[in-house]
Amino acid sequence: MSELARLPAWIKRPVPDQASLAGMKQLFDGLHLHTVCESAQCPNQGVCFMQGTATFMILGDTCTRNCSFCAVGHGFPIPVDPSEPEHLVDAISKLRLRHVVITSVTRDDLEDGGASQFAACVEAIRRRDPLITVEVLIPDFRGKLSSLRRVLDSSPAVLNHNIETVPRLYPEVRPQARYGRSVELLMMAKAERPDILTKSGLMLGIGETREEVILVMEDIREAGWDILTIGQYLRPSPRHHEVV
């Protein structure tokens, strides 16, 4: 097992205020909510928590897939919590958020992939405060148009689906996903609801080439999506995919 390489100096952050961290964690634990910040071991979670912000992760903290770059746990998920949308709204109210980002673990065990829970969360937020904007970062729903439509019908302000990496690396780092399926999802979403702002994301540093990245960017643009984010991959632990 290889060791983690030393991180560059620019990535270091001050030790966060422990009271702020404890308060945020107590809030989430009390409402039985999860954040991708904690589950994915994000290095910026301390900074975000001190500012009272977080990305909510619905549908539990156990993923049915096992991507080699991701620190989120995988295995057999718990049943969907019907009270989760209201708990989410309570947390948003206590944090006084005006923009909310919701993602999830992938739930291949559910018929709709969890689409109805995404929609229920967006709709619950809108009932509480119609002025709050919501971004949803969705899985591929195994390419099901009916699931995608359920989310689109809830009219989030932003629909996000991350491509993550180049096609060649999918079998290695995303073995249960398909590049073509994700691209098709992008195209279907824009065709169904061209009025919704769309967004996708790529990681760099897992073995892709410049030429491959440009081709992916062209695919995303051809699908008509509006925003692309590109970030540096950071290895969560020695058992995860190496930074290349």
Secondary structure by P-SEA (a helix, b strand, c coil): cccccccccccccccccaaaaaaaaaaaaaaccccccccccccaaaaaaaacbbbbbcccccccccccccccccccccccccaaaaaaaaaaaaacccbbbbbbcccccccccaaaaaaaaaaaaaaacccbbbbbbcccccccaaaaaaaaaacccbbbbbccccccccccccccccaaaaaaaaaaaaaacccccccccccccccccaaaaaaaaaaaaaacccbbbbbbbbbccccccccc
